[in-house]
């Protein structure tokens, strides 16, 4: 199985770095794209369409990156896409009822629940002392950053419910994505194609559900709109491929933790590029969150229990 193959530390580091660069850059480029083209679902839809089209183009050019489409691939990715769409909706509801601090707090705790799910369902060992220290430091210093910066604000029980639903769906998506890389034999480009192609219909639904279709006639595009849209589409291909490649060489917990650290690194970057009233203690907390995250080590697969033999049985 793909998940059982030995992977060198250099290969892991390369794909983690590639995914981190794409992920952090994507957040900044998306911000600039939406500023120039204030239709978020159109920007997202274009990224999904181009990413899927690139895979089709590679197949047409004879690269043989797409295998036959059958239910063993289609059904798992339909479920994955449903989780993704549900998580996206829950995230929007959570952001409406909470502040950014509450979302960051939930996200920083995500690697903890993911490592427990991996232990319970994916045959992983629990983290060692160094990794426990790493996760504790990430949660602790992320909490300090929130305390010194935005704080946590939640509007009633409904806010907590949507925050929990988003958090749980994201945890399931992370572990289920890892399970697919281990159990479903397919190329990385196939994973890119299915993920993006199946996400297009929910994005079209959101286009109408959010009322963006009514804004098209009055749309005023910025001077650099086409440039940033093209840049976001190119980065979308990069993050799709590097994301699935990273998932195939590291555990779900590590992949989740990389996402948290990317978020923190992007916040630190925006503080430097677009200075605001962020305190020195907030910046120090961000730095230590990232440093503690770098201490984490993949938990190995659990060794199978030794076979037990009854009386009269021989090896």
Legacy VTK file of the C-alpha trace (Angstrom):
# vtk DataFile Version 3.0
C-alpha trace
ASCII
DATASET POLYDATA
POINTS 315 float
0.000 0.000 0.000
1.092 3.533 -0.711
1.036 4.497 2.947
3.379 1.635 3.918
6.233 2.508 1.586
9.442 3.748 3.193
9.941 7.444 2.566
13.193 9.322 3.124
13.364 12.297 5.449
14.559 14.421 2.521
11.456 13.555 0.478
9.166 14.327 3.411
10.890 17.672 4.002
10.706 18.593 0.309
6.967 17.998 -0.022
6.162 19.610 3.318
8.137 22.679 2.236
6.498 22.698 -1.216
3.027 22.455 0.316
3.846 25.117 2.928
5.096 27.571 0.298
2.002 26.989 -1.856
-0.369 27.185 1.113
1.085 30.365 2.605
1.365 32.032 -0.810
-2.191 30.989 -1.662
-3.623 32.844 1.318
-1.916 36.079 0.281
-2.710 35.667 -3.440
-6.356 34.846 -2.664
-6.604 38.013 -0.602
-5.293 40.069 -3.530
-7.504 38.160 -6.003
-10.699 38.808 -4.052
-9.772 42.465 -3.619
-9.474 42.828 -7.417
-12.369 40.457 -8.222
-14.829 40.609 -5.274
-16.562 37.308 -6.085
-15.004 34.610 -3.837
-16.887 31.654 -5.359
-15.888 32.720 -8.880
-12.238 32.836 -7.824
-12.559 29.437 -6.105
-14.450 27.972 -9.061
-11.786 29.111 -11.505
-9.081 27.481 -9.369
-10.997 24.199 -9.215
-11.741 24.199 -12.949
-8.145 24.946 -13.971
-6.718 22.315 -11.601
-9.029 19.633 -13.013
-8.368 20.798 -16.590
-4.581 20.540 -16.120
-4.950 16.844 -15.257
-7.133 16.248 -18.323
-4.569 18.078 -20.465
-1.755 15.888 -19.105
-3.819 12.801 -19.965
-4.512 14.084 -23.501
-0.777 14.727 -23.954
-0.069 11.057 -23.276
1.112 11.244 -19.653
-1.333 8.511 -18.577
-2.137 10.160 -15.241
-5.837 9.180 -15.190
-6.972 5.607 -14.756
-10.462 4.258 -15.423
-13.221 5.932 -13.416
-14.922 3.372 -11.182
-16.886 3.361 -7.934
-13.863 2.327 -5.869
-12.469 5.809 -6.587
-15.594 7.873 -7.237
-17.546 7.028 -4.063
-14.714 7.774 -1.580
-14.009 11.101 -3.270
-17.698 11.985 -3.300
-17.725 11.459 0.466
-14.496 13.458 0.818
-15.974 16.302 -1.235
-19.167 16.224 0.849
-17.031 16.606 3.983
-15.125 19.441 2.334
-18.308 21.269 1.284
-19.892 20.722 4.689
-16.749 21.974 6.408
-16.660 25.052 4.190
-20.275 25.902 5.056
-19.710 25.233 8.771
-16.592 27.427 8.662
-18.568 30.320 7.146
-21.282 29.933 9.808
-18.633 29.753 12.547
-16.956 32.927 11.274
-20.331 34.690 11.337
-20.911 33.707 14.980
-17.351 33.813 16.336
-14.212 35.858 15.824
-10.925 34.862 14.198
-9.432 34.094 17.620
-12.008 31.365 18.270
-11.327 29.772 14.866
-7.543 29.853 15.416
-8.015 28.325 18.893
-10.049 25.452 17.431
-7.610 24.947 14.567
-4.563 24.832 16.864
-6.188 22.002 18.873
-6.993 20.018 15.711
-3.710 18.005 15.566
-4.483 16.609 19.031
-7.827 15.076 18.020
-6.402 13.913 14.678
-3.576 11.989 16.374
-6.158 10.299 18.631
-8.269 9.324 15.590
-5.139 7.980 13.866
-4.355 5.905 16.953
-7.908 4.584 17.196
-8.644 3.893 13.519
-5.497 4.076 11.356
-3.170 1.865 13.402
-0.766 4.606 14.507
1.065 4.712 17.816
0.420 7.595 20.173
2.973 10.451 19.942
6.224 10.128 21.876
7.392 12.590 24.592
8.996 14.964 22.061
5.834 15.097 19.941
3.623 15.538 23.029
5.823 18.503 23.998
5.460 19.836 20.449
1.646 19.664 20.429
1.454 21.117 23.942
3.673 24.030 22.911
1.631 24.696 19.765
-1.664 24.785 21.688
-0.181 26.806 24.548
1.554 29.497 22.493
-1.370 29.724 20.057
-3.553 30.421 23.113
-1.093 33.122 24.208
-1.211 34.718 20.750
-5.012 34.793 20.869
-4.976 36.258 24.385
-2.603 39.077 23.420
-4.216 39.757 20.037
-7.860 39.066 19.163
-9.206 37.178 22.174
-12.058 34.676 21.820
-15.627 35.829 21.145
-18.519 33.422 20.529
-22.178 34.394 20.082
-24.179 32.002 22.220
-24.611 28.243 22.003
-25.127 28.345 18.231
-21.634 29.746 17.778
-20.091 26.894 19.763
-22.155 24.328 17.840
-21.008 25.553 14.410
-17.426 25.891 15.613
-17.500 22.286 16.850
-19.162 21.000 13.645
-16.476 22.704 11.512
-13.705 21.400 13.782
-15.019 17.830 13.725
-15.573 17.785 9.944
-12.047 19.098 9.381
-10.598 16.407 11.681
-12.511 13.689 9.815
-11.458 15.148 6.459
-7.791 15.071 7.470
-7.850 11.458 8.656
-10.104 10.240 5.842
-7.800 11.866 3.286
-4.852 9.951 4.751
-6.871 6.727 4.706
-7.540 7.238 0.980
-3.831 7.624 0.195
-3.154 4.311 1.959
-6.079 2.238 0.737
-6.945 3.522 -2.763
-4.300 2.886 -5.405
-4.216 5.825 -7.809
-1.829 8.486 -9.089
-1.413 11.813 -7.301
-2.809 13.580 -10.374
-5.954 11.437 -10.163
-6.439 12.647 -6.600
-6.005 16.227 -7.817
-8.593 15.658 -10.558
-11.255 14.016 -8.393
-10.863 16.520 -5.541
-11.213 19.570 -7.781
-13.751 18.224 -10.286
-16.120 17.010 -7.572
-15.850 20.325 -5.707
-17.107 22.356 -8.706
-20.864 21.549 -8.290
-20.959 22.632 -4.590
-19.123 25.831 -5.576
-21.771 26.587 -8.222
-24.464 26.075 -5.577
-22.635 28.517 -3.282
-22.389 31.027 -6.156
-26.174 31.282 -6.213
-26.813 30.649 -2.506
-24.580 33.549 -1.453
-26.150 35.929 -3.987
-22.944 36.483 -5.958
-24.830 35.886 -9.223
-26.774 39.114 -8.587
-23.533 41.079 -8.191
-22.051 40.128 -11.576
-23.869 42.843 -13.555
-22.565 45.597 -11.251
-19.072 44.153 -10.919
-16.117 46.512 -11.146
-12.874 44.592 -11.586
-9.534 45.927 -10.420
-6.692 46.681 -12.826
-4.758 43.544 -11.821
-7.772 41.218 -11.494
-6.831 38.902 -14.374
-3.217 38.668 -13.229
-4.110 37.721 -9.649
-6.821 35.326 -10.846
-4.303 33.553 -13.111
-1.756 33.492 -10.261
-4.316 31.998 -7.893
-5.227 29.306 -10.441
-1.561 28.386 -10.943
-1.054 28.243 -7.186
-4.228 26.157 -6.902
-2.655 23.470 -9.094
0.483 23.584 -6.960
-1.317 23.328 -3.635
-3.566 20.508 -4.894
-0.659 18.353 -6.052
1.744 19.140 -3.199
-1.072 18.672 -0.680
-1.882 15.142 -1.808
1.812 14.331 -2.223
2.479 15.486 1.339
-0.440 13.453 2.645
1.019 10.331 1.061
4.411 10.680 2.806
3.462 11.971 6.288
0.818 11.135 8.888
-2.541 12.889 9.087
-1.453 14.543 12.341
1.708 15.960 10.783
-0.247 17.191 7.765
-2.782 18.872 10.075
0.011 20.439 12.116
1.665 21.761 8.946
-1.638 23.486 8.141
-1.686 25.146 11.576
1.929 26.308 11.238
1.249 27.653 7.740
-1.614 29.699 9.167
0.594 31.080 11.931
3.438 31.829 9.497
1.012 33.655 7.203
-0.273 35.736 10.112
3.321 36.627 11.002
3.990 37.533 7.359
0.936 39.787 7.131
1.932 41.525 10.383
5.279 42.397 8.794
3.883 43.391 5.362
0.722 45.115 6.618
1.684 46.423 10.090
-1.123 47.004 12.591
-1.446 47.248 16.355
-0.118 43.726 17.009
1.899 43.604 20.239
5.418 42.240 20.623
4.063 39.450 22.849
1.707 38.355 20.051
4.596 38.139 17.590
6.757 36.198 20.091
3.843 33.790 20.663
3.556 33.222 16.905
7.271 32.481 16.625
7.234 29.981 19.511
4.110 28.291 18.108
6.019 27.634 14.878
9.208 26.530 16.685
7.354 24.049 18.897
5.518 22.731 15.836
8.830 21.929 14.177
9.652 19.509 17.013
6.887 17.093 16.019
7.823 13.636 14.718
5.571 11.216 12.815
4.165 8.468 15.021
4.986 5.020 13.564
2.472 2.300 12.774
1.685 0.061 15.736
3.319 -3.342 15.634
0.821 -6.206 15.284
0.164 -8.120 18.471
2.032 -11.473 18.641
-0.093 -14.479 17.766
-1.370 -16.544 20.689
-1.389 -20.316 20.490
-3.624 -22.648 22.448
-2.709 -26.004 23.922
-1.456 -28.465 21.398
-0.828 -25.769 18.758
2.637 -25.324 17.327
4.333 -22.578 15.358
LINES 1 316
315 0 1 2 3 4 5 6 7 8 9 10 11 12 13 14 15 16 17 18 19 20 21 22 23 24 25 26 27 28 29 30 31 32 33 34 35 36 37 38 39 40 41 42 43 44 45 46 47 48 49 50 51 52 53 54 55 56 57 58 59 60 61 62 63 64 65 66 67 68 69 70 71 72 73 74 75 76 77 78 79 80 81 82 83 84 85 86 87 88 89 90 91 92 93 94 95 96 97 98 99 100 101 102 103 104 105 106 107 108 109 110 111 112 113 114 115 116 117 118 119 120 121 122 123 124 125 126 127 128 129 130 131 132 133 134 135 136 137 138 139 140 141 142 143 144 145 146 147 148 149 150 151 152 153 154 155 156 157 158 159 160 161 162 163 164 165 166 167 168 169 170 171 172 173 174 175 176 177 178 179 180 181 182 183 184 185 186 187 188 189 190 191 192 193 194 195 196 197 198 199 200 201 202 203 204 205 206 207 208 209 210 211 212 213 214 215 216 217 218 219 220 221 222 223 224 225 226 227 228 229 230 231 232 233 234 235 236 237 238 239 240 241 242 243 244 245 246 247 248 249 250 251 252 253 254 255 256 257 258 259 260 261 262 263 264 265 266 267 268 269 270 271 272 273 274 275 276 277 278 279 280 281 282 283 284 285 286 287 288 289 290 291 292 293 294 295 296 297 298 299 300 301 302 303 304 305 306 307 308 309 310 311 312 313 314
